[in-house]
Amino acid sequence: MMKRFGKTPTGHRLQRIKNSRHYREGSFKNVEVTSVNPDDASMFTILKKMILRPSSVKPAGELPHLKTDLKNLDPEKPQLVWFGHSSYLLQINGYTVLVDPVFSGNASPFRFFGKAFEGADAFNAEDMPKIDLLIITHDHYDHLDYPSIKKLEPKIGRIVTSLGVGEHLENWGVKNGKIDELDWWESKEIQTDVRVSATPSRHFSGRGIKRAQTLWSSFVLEIFGLKIFIGGDSGYDRSFKKIGEKHGPFDLALLECGQYGEYWPQIHMFPEQTVQAALDLQAKTVVPVHWGKFVLSYHPWNEPIQRFVTAAKKANLNFISPRNGEPVDFTSVYQQEAWWLFDNKDEKYERESATLG
């Protein structure tokens, strides 16, 4: 059980952390001054809000999903497969990238907390194909999952992650030669036509009591002529504009769009801010993630996507929100349906689907 908590960086890795210009006074710092709880609401207030959250934080039934054969995706087309929350697979020119896989069924080390919705946990590590590149954005449990890493490790060619996170991975038996850890604005050429750059995000890290001992990042994936922004977790700030100016425009951006709350507005974006971040990045197409699998806040489970759609349509922003497990060619026109209204058995679902289509 203790293995799941990971390990604090030591030795050469710790020295590299201390040499980072983003590490000061014993912890990593965000680009802009950031508070996990800026209004200093009491833990009792937050706990009460979470305990008294409405039943709508969970879907009424099994989520629509497709059990795709991931080992036989069409190699002739760029493919995206979302597994709910922030786990997804990209296949481009037959090269496979997996991001933040959480297949254990929980977004925490404890089975009684963070359980996946029915229908959102249709895939496991055994379903994954050979993984050429694994990207881990940061070490929170809903992004770095010990059981999944243990099962996936034999299939993984290379891992790129944020500075310090490699300590967890090595502690779990991953060979150090597979791991590349990046500080913000550092880049790594994985092979010809595949390059990954770490960029800032506005968040924090930690699997125990002490926070910010490892870095949290977004990533720019340049792969066979395409540019993809892998957002990780982030509150909104001016970094998106800077990343867009330095690395944009992007063919695809995957941006967090859920688990927000009034008590932690600086570390998770509200859906309207997700749209603004996409505009700042100069993204041609956006996929909203970080929703649709776990209850980590108190908003209705499908509120994030509904608010995002409203804001995206106002901004004339192209977006894709596929069903869990549905393979999508993100470079082609996608016929979007409002599948997140599946439990509304009335004409509203038909109207909304027709409008999105």
URWOHU-V541401 format. One record per pair of residues at least 6 apart in sequence whose C-alpha atoms are under 6 Angstrom apart, sorted by the first residue. I is the first residue (numbers start at 1). J is the second residue. D is the distance in whole Angstrom. If there is no record, write none. Layout:
I,J,D + I,J,D
This chain:
4,146,5 + 5,207,6 + 6,168,5 + 7,168,5 + 9,164,6 + 9,167,5 + 22,28,6 + 22,29,6 + 27,212,5 + 27,213,5 + 28,212,5 + 30,202,6 + 36,264,6 + 37,263,6 + 37,264,5 + 50,298,6 + 53,298,5 + 56,300,5 + 57,299,6 + 57,300,4 + 57,301,5 + 58,301,5 + 62,118,5 + 62,119,5 + 63,119,5 + 65,323,5 + 65,324,5 + 65,325,6 + 66,325,5 + 66,326,5 + 67,325,6 + 68,325,6 + 71,129,5 + 75,93,6 + 75,94,5 + 78,91,6 + 78,92,5 + 78,329,5 + 79,90,6 + 79,91,5 + 79,328,5 + 79,329,5 + 80,89,6 + 80,90,5 + 80,327,6 + 80,328,5 + 81,88,6 + 81,89,5 + 81,325,6 + 81,326,6 + 81,327,5 + 82,88,4 + 82,324,5 + 82,325,6 + 83,324,5 + 83,325,6 + 84,292,5 + 84,293,5 + 84,324,6 + 85,289,6 + 85,290,4 + 85,291,5 + 85,292,6 + 85,293,5 + 86,289,6 + 86,290,5 + 87,99,6 + 87,100,5 + 87,101,5 + 88,98,6 + 88,99,5 + 89,97,6 + 89,98,5 + 90,96,6 + 90,97,5 + 96,131,5 + 96,132,5 + 97,133,5 + 97,134,6 + 98,134,5 + 99,134,6 + 99,135,5 + 100,136,5 + 100,143,5 + 102,145,5 + 103,124,5 + 103,148,6 + 105,115,6 + 105,116,5 + 106,114,5 + 106,115,4 + 106,116,6 + 107,114,5 + 107,141,5 + 107,142,4 + 108,114,6 + 108,141,5 + 114,294,6 + 116,293,5 + 116,294,5 + 117,293,5 + 120,293,6 + 125,152,6 + 130,155,5 + 131,155,6 + 131,156,5 + 132,156,6 + 132,157,5 + 133,157,6 + 133,158,5 + 133,159,6 + 134,159,5 + 135,159,6 + 135,160,5 + 135,161,6 + 136,161,5 + 137,161,6 + 137,217,5 + 137,232,5 + 138,216,5 + 140,207,6 + 158,178,5 + 159,178,6 + 159,179,5 + 160,180,5 + 160,181,6 + 161,181,5 + 162,181,5 + 162,182,5 + 162,215,5 + 162,216,6 + 163,181,5 + 163,182,5 + 163,183,5 + 163,215,5 + 164,214,5 + 165,214,6 + 182,198,6 + 184,198,5 + 184,199,5 + 184,200,6 + 185,198,5 + 185,199,5 + 186,197,6 + 186,198,6 + 187,196,6 + 187,197,4 + 188,195,6 + 188,196,5 + 189,195,4 + 193,223,5 + 193,224,5 + 194,222,6 + 194,223,5 + 195,222,5 + 196,220,6 + 196,221,5 + 197,219,6 + 197,220,5 + 198,218,6 + 198,219,5 + 199,217,6 + 199,218,5 + 199,219,5 + 200,217,5 + 200,218,6 + 201,217,5 + 201,218,6 + 201,234,5 + 202,234,4 + 202,235,5 + 202,267,6 + 203,234,5 + 203,267,5 + 204,212,6 + 205,211,6 + 205,212,5 + 206,212,6 + 218,230,6 + 218,231,5 + 218,232,5 + 219,230,5 + 220,228,6 + 220,229,5 + 221,227,6 + 221,228,5 + 227,250,5 + 227,251,5 + 228,250,6 + 228,251,6 + 228,252,5 + 228,253,6 + 229,253,4 + 230,254,5 + 231,254,6 + 231,255,5 + 234,267,5 + 234,268,5 + 235,266,5 + 235,267,4 + 235,268,4 + 235,269,5 + 236,269,6 + 240,277,6 + 240,280,6 + 240,281,6 + 241,280,5 + 241,281,6 + 244,280,6 + 244,281,4 + 244,282,6 + 248,282,6 + 249,282,5 + 249,283,6 + 250,283,5 + 251,284,5 + 252,283,6 + 252,285,5 + 252,286,6 + 253,283,6 + 253,286,5 + 254,286,6 + 254,287,5 + 254,288,6 + 255,288,5 + 255,289,6 + 256,288,6 + 256,289,5 + 256,290,5 + 257,271,5 + 257,288,5 + 257,289,6 + 257,290,6 + 257,304,6 + 258,290,5 + 258,291,5 + 258,304,5 + 259,296,6 + 259,297,5 + 260,268,5 + 260,270,6 + 271,304,6 + 271,307,6 + 271,308,5 + 272,311,6 + 275,312,6 + 285,318,5 + 285,319,5 + 286,319,5 + 287,319,6 + 287,320,5 + 287,321,6 + 335,357,5 + 336,356,6 + 336,357,5 + 337,353,5 + 338,353,5 + 341,349,6
